[in-house]
Amino acid sequence: MGFKVGIVGAGGMTRYHVPGFRSAGVEVVGLADPVPEARERTVKLHGIPAAYASLDDLLAAHKDVDIISILTPNKFHAPLAIQALRAGKHVFCEKPPALDAASTEQMAAEAKKAGKRLQFNFNNRARPESFAMMEYIRSGEVGRINSAQAVWCRRSGVPGFGGWFTDKSVSGGGPVIDLLHMLDLALHFLGYPEPEWVLAQTFRDFIDNRDFRGPWGIPDVPGGKIDVEAACHGFIRFRTGQVCFVRSSWAEMSERETVSVTFQGTKAGGVVERLFGVDGIDETSVDRCQLFTVEHGRHVNRNVIVPRDDAMGRLRSVQNFVRSLEGTEEPLNTPDQAVKLMKVVDALFASSASGEPVRVAR
Ligand SMILES: NC(=O)c1ccc[n+]([C@@H]2O[C@H](COP(=O)([O-])OP(=O)(O)OC[C@H]3O[C@@H](n4cnc5c(N)ncnc54)[C@H](O)[C@@H]3O)[C@@H](O)[C@H]2O)c1
């Protein structure tokens, strides 16, 4: 039996969710968005048969829909996911899971109660590099990973001034929340251990400086709120004794946009890295998936060759969600992991605000 999906949110991410579901054999039955121009433009662009003003209307018109895919601004993730789960639907939800750990816990509890799948779009786990690296990690070839460094730093990448991205009450935060992919990937490689201590500092320099606007993002809203951080540097210690350094920025004077997780294991180290070009992906961008080992008394760097995926796993991640419902693949992430991730995010903000290390509750 083929699944049916309803899409909620008619913004930029439909470029991946719609073809992603279709490539996995799922029928896209309708799209919901409160903004008429947005939904009309998007149904036309993707040939979606029906448009609705809300998730309520979509659910009323398609009682047999199996999946709700949520790609709205972050504040709406939790209420929409909970509504869809209570209606008995599986939910695929964009990152971040929610604005904080408490709402993510609520989503996880609702999924459990409904007996439905709740999966998040941590698409960087679905990149060919990440699948390859996880095979080395799972096979035991890297040993125990003691430490990792998670970096997503943009030199000039504020995604619009005064829109929902820079309004903390809608986004939950700036790059800490928006670029949490590498923290998630580092935790994935580390085995999603329980976080214990977090020490961090966020910075707001350049957050309202037009010289730091990204080449993508949403239109500026004159007079809109800009109350999020521009950069964060943090350190996490897990109950296992493992550690992770995390760095994220939308605006910081560094050489070039770097997206990477590096780790040090007891048998090998490794890195999954994308260095962006001056304007996104161009001929100067670099992808790297490498292992660092000692072989026959010599230090060796092993290049792992994988196909290039410019979509950075965004299609493959949707396919994994569908295949996990079909029972042919393990889900790439779980609600419990999302809760742990958001506990770290909460603690990064709390530590920065208090100037103290924060102990993360179990
Ligand atoms: N995984 C990734 O690589 C990636 C990349 C970019 C954005 N995202 C995430 O995807 C989500 C959407 O981002 P975007 O760039 O598409 O945003 P966007 O601003 O382009 O689009 C969001 C759309 O949601 C609509 N919307 C708002 N409230 C709604 C509601 N209650 N019901 C239905 N629709 C509603 C808006 O009208 C808008 O059309 C965000 O959570 C963002 O963090 C993920």
Ligand as a Chemical Component Dictionary entry (heavy atoms), coordinates in Angstrom:
data_LIG
# 
_chem_comp.id                   LIG 
_chem_comp.type                 NON-POLYMER 
_chem_comp.pdbx_formal_charge   0 
_chem_comp.three_letter_code    LIG 
# 
loop_
_chem_comp_atom.comp_id 
_chem_comp_atom.atom_id 
_chem_comp_atom.alt_atom_id 
_chem_comp_atom.type_symbol 
_chem_comp_atom.charge 
_chem_comp_atom.model_Cartn_x 
_chem_comp_atom.model_Cartn_y 
_chem_comp_atom.model_Cartn_z 
_chem_comp_atom.pdbx_ordinal 
LIG N1  N1  N 0  16.990 20.717 6.922  1  
LIG C1  C1  C 0  17.457 21.793 6.321  2  
LIG O1  O1  O 0  18.481 21.769 5.656  3  
LIG C2  C2  C 0  16.697 23.093 6.439  4  
LIG C3  C3  C 0  17.060 24.203 5.650  5  
LIG C4  C4  C 0  16.292 25.360 5.762  6  
LIG C5  C5  C 0  15.228 25.409 6.645  7  
LIG N2  N2  N 1  14.924 24.319 7.406  8  
LIG C6  C6  C 0  13.790 24.345 8.358  9  
LIG O2  O2  O 0  12.596 24.207 7.613  10 
LIG C7  C7  C 0  11.558 24.970 8.226  11 
LIG C8  C8  C 0  10.958 25.906 7.197  12 
LIG O3  O3  O 0  11.971 26.725 6.683  13 
LIG P1  P1  P 0  11.784 27.487 5.308  14 
LIG O4  O4  O 0  13.127 28.022 4.956  15 
LIG O5  O5  O -1 11.040 26.623 4.332  16 
LIG O6  O6  O 0  10.835 28.701 5.820  17 
LIG P2  P2  P 0  9.989  29.726 4.969  18 
LIG O7  O7  O 0  9.861  30.952 5.785  19 
LIG O8  O8  O 0  10.512 29.799 3.564  20 
LIG O9  O9  O 0  8.550  29.014 4.873  21 
LIG C9  C9  C 0  7.749  28.726 5.962  22 
LIG C10 C10 C 0  6.293  28.648 5.496  23 
LIG O10 O10 O 0  5.491  28.177 6.584  24 
LIG C11 C11 C 0  4.253  28.890 6.555  25 
LIG N3  N3  N 0  3.578  28.788 7.846  26 
LIG C12 C12 C 0  3.726  29.543 8.950  27 
LIG N4  N4  N 0  2.911  29.096 9.938  28 
LIG C13 C13 C 0  2.235  28.039 9.441  29 
LIG C14 C14 C 0  1.250  27.175 9.973  30 
LIG N5  N5  N 0  0.840  27.283 11.247 31 
LIG N6  N6  N 0  0.753  26.201 9.177  32 
LIG C15 C15 C 0  1.193  26.078 7.912  33 
LIG N7  N7  N 0  2.126  26.856 7.355  34 
LIG C16 C16 C 0  2.647  27.835 8.116  35 
LIG C17 C17 C 0  4.645  30.307 6.142  36 
LIG O11 O11 O 0  3.544  31.031 5.639  37 
LIG C18 C18 C 0  5.710  30.024 5.073  38 
LIG O12 O12 O 0  5.136  29.933 3.771  39 
LIG C19 C19 C 0  12.191 25.665 9.441  40 
LIG O13 O13 O 0  11.922 24.927 10.587 41 
LIG C20 C20 C 0  13.679 25.632 9.145  42 
LIG O14 O14 O 0  14.465 25.582 10.316 43 
LIG C21 C21 C 0  15.629 23.181 7.303  44 
# 
loop_
_chem_comp_bond.comp_id 
_chem_comp_bond.atom_id_1 
_chem_comp_bond.atom_id_2 
_chem_comp_bond.value_order 
_chem_comp_bond.pdbx_ordinal 
LIG N1  C1  SING 1  
LIG C1  O1  DOUB 2  
LIG C1  C2  SING 3  
LIG C2  C3  SING 4  
LIG C2  C21 DOUB 5  
LIG C3  C4  DOUB 6  
LIG C4  C5  SING 7  
LIG C5  N2  DOUB 8  
LIG N2  C6  SING 9  
LIG N2  C21 SING 10 
LIG C6  O2  SING 11 
LIG C6  C20 SING 12 
LIG O2  C7  SING 13 
LIG C7  C8  SING 14 
LIG C7  C19 SING 15 
LIG C8  O3  SING 16 
LIG O3  P1  SING 17 
LIG P1  O4  DOUB 18 
LIG P1  O5  SING 19 
LIG P1  O6  SING 20 
LIG O6  P2  SING 21 
LIG P2  O7  DOUB 22 
LIG P2  O8  SING 23 
LIG P2  O9  SING 24 
LIG O9  C9  SING 25 
LIG C9  C10 SING 26 
LIG C10 O10 SING 27 
LIG C10 C18 SING 28 
LIG O10 C11 SING 29 
LIG C11 N3  SING 30 
LIG C11 C17 SING 31 
LIG N3  C12 SING 32 
LIG N3  C16 SING 33 
LIG C12 N4  DOUB 34 
LIG N4  C13 SING 35 
LIG C13 C14 SING 36 
LIG C13 C16 DOUB 37 
LIG C14 N5  SING 38 
LIG C14 N6  DOUB 39 
LIG N6  C15 SING 40 
LIG C15 N7  DOUB 41 
LIG N7  C16 SING 42 
LIG C17 O11 SING 43 
LIG C17 C18 SING 44 
LIG C18 O12 SING 45 
LIG C19 O13 SING 46 
LIG C19 C20 SING 47 
LIG C20 O14 SING 48 
# 
